[in-house]
Amino acid sequence: AWATDLIAGYSHEFLPEAASFERTGFHLDNPSVGKALSRFGPQAVILHGYGSKTLLRALVWCKLNRARALLMADSSAHLAGGWKRSVKSLVMPLLLRRYDAALTMGDRSEAHLASLGFPRARMVRTPTMMDEGFWRARRERPTLRAETRAALGIGEGAFVILAAAKLSPRKRIGDLVAAAAGLGATLVIAGDGEERERLQAQAAQRGVDARFLGFVNIDRLPSLYAAADVFAHPAENEPYGMVAVEAAIVGLPLVFTAETGAVGPTAIARPGENALVYPCGDVAALAGLLRRLRDEPDLRGRLAQASLLLSQTHDGKQSVASVLHAADLKKAT
């Protein structure tokens, strides 16, 4: 259970079918969503993707009731391939033209939508709002850094690499453990999953100082970012990677795979500005980047400062402005 209240302060309604669902997927179907929208009478509706019957019902309601349908999705073109890409290229353009605007998160999601025929003029970059805890960690980082390191038994002079991810094969935390061997670094790994025992054994075998913290609730995550020197995310098949925003807000240099959706020339993880990027699975390249960051404090400082600068738009003001602009975009164009 996440230690955060997701609904306090918001007018909200649980649809009557909600209690019967045990998993998500396209089968998710709330026939009552149309009646609920009619009662509320919105001028615009944000639809988080198109991957369920409920979302498609809501889209149809928007078209019948002249409400603006705003698509919010993090799908990335670099993840589509094979027969799925062929099917999408036929079906998705027909579906996407029903949306009045798209709230995009980065270069990859915009390229994906453009490849499916969605006009770039109707895309609105919308920075994701982040919890206040991350902004507090940004403001109070020196204090939180010292307190958190002391609690974890990590010295002030240690070079700390943080990873926050579910410990599943797709996240490839094993690449990070392998890359850290011989660096003299301390790995702090927040997350749990099926690979934990294997990763712990791998770290012990290679002599890596790795702290496996298990599941870390969202109220404790900002302190871990504050305690780190670098944030690394070796995942494959990553549609976006919200951890990039979290780490950037606190002011960390980023090390990401080129396949991550949050990477891009105008995204939150910008190669050469606040992020160092390498090909997924190339452990030697990952080790080389981590070694550079360990040995070049000036580089580390430059990337960290860029993260602070680039993450400023995630304080919420730009998010609100973007949504309001998207809600009025069709009328304007």
Order of alpha helices (4+ residues) and beta strands (2+ residues): alpha-beta-alpha-beta-alpha-beta-alpha-beta-alpha-alpha-beta-alpha-beta-alpha-beta-alpha-beta-alpha-beta-beta-alpha-alpha-alpha-alpha
